[in-house]
Amino acid sequence: MNCLKTVVGSLKGFISVLLPGFVVIFFAGLATQPLFAQQDALFTQYMYTKLEFNPAYAGSHEGLSLDLLGWFQWVGIEGAPKTLCLTAHTPLPNERLGLGMYVYMDQVGPSTDYNVMGSFAYRILFNKSKLCFGISAGIKYYTVNWTALNPKDAGDPALSLPVSNKVVPDADFGIYYYAKNYYAGVSAKHLFQNQMVVGNTAPDGQNSYTRLLRNYYFIGGGLIHLPGNVQLMPSLLLKYVQNCPLQADISARIRFLSIITLGASYRTDNALCLLMELLVYKGLSMGYSYDIWFNALKGNNRGSHELRIGYDIEMFNTRRVSQRYF
């Protein structure tokens, strides 16, 4: 009970530190002109791929961390989303610095979204915690192949040609605070809000556009040690995009004997998610999650599946790679 009080009290303190920055980022986004929203994919095993939405996470492990994740949503529905993401990050010999990168591909129906980003984090070191500021910069490419569709009325000029965009720059920003038993962070993606082509009408050469809106995130979690070499790891992820409802993932995982982890998560768009992770070998882990949807698509798909492989490699002999909890 004393451990739980300590974790809760510490989280309250760190959230109070991070919340002002989050509010500034959040309302700066709301002040922009109304736009069409385009959301990034949200992984069920988000606790392992935080670098993808918060660059300040770079270097948070005392070694090189690699994660490959594939998400296959609404299996059984033609054109359902498929997402692949590879993240890699490491601290540098200077403990205050961290580097990372991620490669991302998201396919939904005829559209495919590619993202390649490099991340840099600066870490302020305290006795038992670290406050990190990070930025990611890279490129984004979005294409739509309308000819892959099978429309009821053939010959629509808007669907006659594939859409090919130019590569555009992209940038993210984040803040991440963590210690041995807790963490919290805020971040914003797509700072430039670049315009992307989504439609092409051949006769007059006019294009239809959408704009990437900023995606805002808050994440927090903790580690509670229970008797018998068992650890409880609650976590929360909030995501907001303009013109879309606030999305929340409320998760809890339990690790047994430092080998197997079981958990569940509730997502506010009516999904229950089951998670598991297995430590295969020192530093090598595999994860799987299954999403059960309770919305209108419930009877038309076989759920969503997510596969993950992670590997942590010791980089500096003077630092010990601790067991990975978050």
C-alpha positions in Angstrom: 0.0 0.0 0.0 2.9 2.4 0.8 4.4 1.6 -2.6 1.1 2.4 -4.3 0.8 5.7 -2.4 4.4 6.6 -3.4 3.7 5.9 -7.1 0.4 7.8 -7.2 1.9 10.8 -5.3 4.9 10.9 -7.7 2.7 10.7 -10.8 0.6 13.6 -9.5 3.7 15.7 -9.0 5.1 15.0 -12.4 1.8 15.4 -14.2 1.6 18.9 -12.6 5.0 19.7 -14.1 4.1 18.5 -17.5 0.5 19.6 -17.7 1.3 23.4 -18.4 3.4 22.5 -21.4 0.7 20.1 -22.7 -2.0 22.8 -22.3 0.1 25.3 -24.3 0.6 22.8 -27.2 -3.0 21.7 -27.0 -4.6 25.2 -27.2 -2.1 26.4 -29.8 -3.5 23.6 -32.0 -7.1 24.6 -31.3 -6.4 28.1 -32.4 -5.6 27.1 -36.0 -8.3 27.3 -38.7 -10.7 24.4 -39.1 -9.3 21.6 -41.2 -10.1 18.0 -42.2 -8.7 15.6 -39.7 -6.5 12.7 -40.5 -5.5 10.5 -37.6 -2.3 8.4 -37.3 -2.7 4.8 -36.3 -2.7 4.0 -32.6 -1.0 0.8 -31.6 -2.4 -1.4 -28.8 1.1 -2.1 -27.6 1.8 1.7 -27.5 3.9 1.3 -24.3 6.7 -0.3 -26.3 6.6 2.2 -29.3 6.5 5.5 -27.5 9.3 6.9 -29.8 6.8 6.8 -32.6 4.7 9.6 -31.0 7.1 11.1 -28.5 10.7 11.9 -29.6 11.8 12.7 -26.1 11.6 8.9 -25.4 14.9 8.5 -27.4 17.7 7.0 -25.3 15.4 6.2 -22.3 17.0 2.7 -22.1 20.6 2.3 -21.3 21.3 0.6 -24.6 20.1 0.2 -28.1 16.4 -0.7 -28.3 14.8 -2.1 -31.5 11.1 -2.7 -32.0 9.2 -4.0 -35.0 5.5 -3.9 -34.9 2.7 -4.9 -37.3 -1.0 -4.0 -36.8 -3.7 -5.7 -38.8 -7.1 -4.1 -38.1 -10.6 -5.5 -38.7 -9.3 -8.7 -40.3 -11.8 -10.0 -42.8 -12.8 -6.6 -44.2 -11.3 -5.7 -47.6 -9.1 -2.7 -47.5 -8.9 -2.7 -43.7 -5.9 -0.8 -42.2 -2.5 -2.4 -42.1 0.3 -0.7 -40.3 4.1 -1.5 -39.9 6.4 0.4 -37.7 10.1 0.1 -36.9 11.7 2.1 -34.1 15.3 2.3 -32.9 16.8 4.5 -30.2 19.9 4.6 -28.0 21.6 6.9 -25.5 25.0 8.4 -26.5 28.2 8.3 -24.5 27.1 11.6 -23.2 24.2 10.5 -20.9 22.4 13.8 -21.6 21.8 12.9 -25.3 19.7 10.3 -27.0 19.2 9.5 -30.7 16.5 7.5 -32.4 14.6 6.9 -35.6 11.4 5.3 -36.8 10.0 4.1 -40.2 6.3 3.9 -40.5 3.9 2.6 -43.2 0.1 2.8 -42.9 -2.2 1.4 -45.6 -6.0 2.0 -45.6 -7.9 0.9 -48.6 -6.4 2.7 -51.7 -4.2 5.0 -49.6 -0.7 4.5 -48.3 1.2 6.7 -45.8 5.0 6.6 -45.4 7.0 8.3 -42.7 10.7 8.3 -42.0 11.8 10.3 -39.0 15.0 10.9 -37.0 14.8 11.8 -33.3 17.0 13.7 -30.9 16.5 14.0 -27.2 18.2 16.2 -24.6 18.0 14.8 -21.0 18.2 16.8 -17.8 19.6 14.3 -15.2 18.3 14.3 -11.6 19.3 12.0 -8.8 16.6 9.4 -9.5 14.8 10.7 -12.6 15.3 12.3 -16.0 13.4 15.1 -17.7 13.7 14.8 -21.5 13.0 17.2 -24.4 12.9 15.7 -27.9 12.3 16.7 -31.5 11.9 14.5 -34.6 12.4 15.6 -38.2 12.0 13.8 -41.4 9.9 13.2 -44.4 6.3 12.1 -45.2 4.9 10.7 -48.4 1.2 10.0 -49.0 -0.3 8.3 -52.1 -3.8 7.3 -53.1 -4.5 4.8 -55.9 -8.2 5.3 -56.6 -7.9 2.9 -59.5 -7.7 0.0 -57.0 -11.4 0.7 -56.1 -14.3 -1.0 -57.7 -17.0 1.8 -57.8 -20.6 1.1 -58.6 -20.6 3.7 -61.4 -17.5 3.3 -63.5 -15.9 6.2 -65.4 -15.8 8.8 -62.6 -12.9 11.1 -63.6 -12.0 11.7 -59.9 -11.2 8.0 -59.6 -9.5 7.6 -63.0 -5.9 8.4 -62.0 -3.7 7.5 -59.1 -2.7 10.4 -56.9 1.0 10.9 -56.2 2.3 13.4 -53.7 5.6 15.0 -53.4 7.7 14.2 -50.3 7.1 16.8 -47.7 8.9 17.6 -44.4 7.5 16.6 -41.1 8.4 17.3 -37.4 7.3 16.2 -34.0 8.0 17.6 -30.4 7.8 15.9 -27.0 8.5 16.1 -23.3 9.1 12.9 -21.3 9.8 12.5 -17.6 10.7 9.2 -16.1 12.1 7.4 -13.1 12.5 3.8 -12.0 8.8 3.3 -11.2 6.8 5.9 -13.2 6.8 8.0 -16.3 4.7 10.7 -18.0 4.9 12.6 -21.2 3.2 15.0 -23.7 3.9 15.4 -27.4 2.6 16.8 -30.7 3.0 15.3 -34.2 2.9 16.9 -37.6 3.9 20.4 -36.5 4.0 21.7 -40.0 0.5 20.5 -40.9 1.4 20.0 -44.5 -1.1 19.9 -47.3 -1.5 16.5 -49.1 -3.3 15.7 -52.4 -6.1 13.1 -52.1 -8.0 13.6 -55.3 -7.2 14.2 -59.0 -9.8 15.3 -61.6 -8.2 14.8 -65.0 -10.3 17.1 -67.3 -9.5 20.4 -65.5 -6.4 19.4 -63.7 -7.8 20.4 -60.3 -6.8 18.5 -57.2 -8.5 17.8 -53.9 -6.5 18.4 -50.8 -6.4 17.5 -47.1 -4.1 18.7 -44.5 -2.3 16.8 -41.8 -3.5 18.0 -38.5 -1.4 17.9 -35.4 -1.9 14.8 -33.2 -1.6 15.5 -29.5 -0.7 12.9 -26.9 -0.4 12.5 -23.2 1.0 9.3 -21.7 1.5 8.2 -18.1 2.1 5.0 -16.2 3.8 3.3 -13.3 5.3 0.2 -11.9 4.1 -1.5 -8.7 6.0 -4.4 -7.2 3.8 -7.2 -5.8 4.8 -10.2 -3.7 6.2 -13.2 -5.5 8.3 -11.5 -8.2 5.1 -10.0 -9.8 4.9 -6.5 -11.2 1.7 -4.5 -12.0 2.1 -1.9 -14.7 -0.9 0.5 -15.2 -0.8 3.0 -18.0 -2.9 5.6 -19.8 -2.6 7.1 -23.3 -4.7 10.1 -24.4 -4.8 11.3 -28.0 -6.6 14.3 -29.5 -6.9 15.4 -33.1 -9.0 18.5 -34.1 -12.5 17.6 -35.3 -12.2 14.1 -33.7 -13.3 12.9 -30.3 -10.7 12.5 -27.6 -9.4 8.9 -27.6 -8.2 7.1 -24.5 -6.5 3.8 -23.9 -6.6 2.6 -20.3 -4.3 -0.4 -19.8 -3.0 -2.7 -17.1 -0.3 -5.4 -17.4 1.0 -7.9 -14.9 4.5 -9.5 -15.3 5.2 -12.9 -13.8 8.7 -14.1 -12.9 10.2 -11.6 -15.2 9.3 -13.8 -18.2 5.6 -13.5 -19.2 3.4 -10.4 -19.2 -0.4 -10.5 -19.5 -2.6 -7.5 -19.8 -5.8 -5.8 -21.0 -6.7 -2.4 -22.3 -10.0 -0.5 -22.9 -10.2 1.9 -25.8 -12.9 4.6 -25.8 -14.0 3.8 -29.4 -15.6 0.6 -28.0 -12.7 -1.9 -28.1 -11.4 -4.3 -25.5 -7.7 -5.3 -26.1 -5.9 -8.4 -24.7 -2.1 -8.3 -24.6 0.7 -10.7 -23.8 4.5 -10.5 -24.0 7.1 -13.3 -23.6 10.8 -12.8 -22.8 12.4 -15.3 -25.2 16.0 -14.7 -24.5 18.1 -12.0 -22.7 17.0 -8.8 -24.4 14.7 -10.5 -26.9 11.0 -10.3 -26.4 7.8 -11.0 -28.5 4.4 -9.5 -28.0 0.9 -10.1 -29.3 -2.4 -8.3 -28.8 -6.0 -9.0 -30.0 -8.6 -6.2 -30.2 -12.3 -7.1 -29.8 -14.5 -4.4 -31.3 -18.0 -3.6 -30.0 -19.0 -1.1 -32.7 -21.0 -1.5 -35.9 -18.2 -3.6 -37.5 -18.4 -6.2 -34.7 -20.1 -8.9 -36.8 -18.2 -8.2 -40.0 -14.6 -8.8 -39.0 -12.4 -11.2 -37.0 -10.9 -8.6 -34.7 -7.6 -6.8 -34.9 -4.2 -8.5 -34.5 -0.9 -6.9 -33.5 2.5 -8.6 -33.5 5.7 -7.2 -32.0 9.4 -8.2 -31.8 11.7 -6.2 -29.5 15.4 -6.5 -28.8 17.5 -4.5 -26.3 21.3 -4.5 -26.8 23.9 -3.2 -24.2 25.9 -0.4 -25.7 28.1 0.9 -22.9 29.9 -1.3 -20.5 29.6 1.3 -17.8 25.9 1.2 -17.9 23.7 -1.8 -17.0 20.7 -2.5 -19.2 17.9 -2.9 -16.7 14.9 -5.1 -17.3 12.4 -3.3 -19.6 9.1 -2.4 -18.0 8.2 0.7 -20.0 
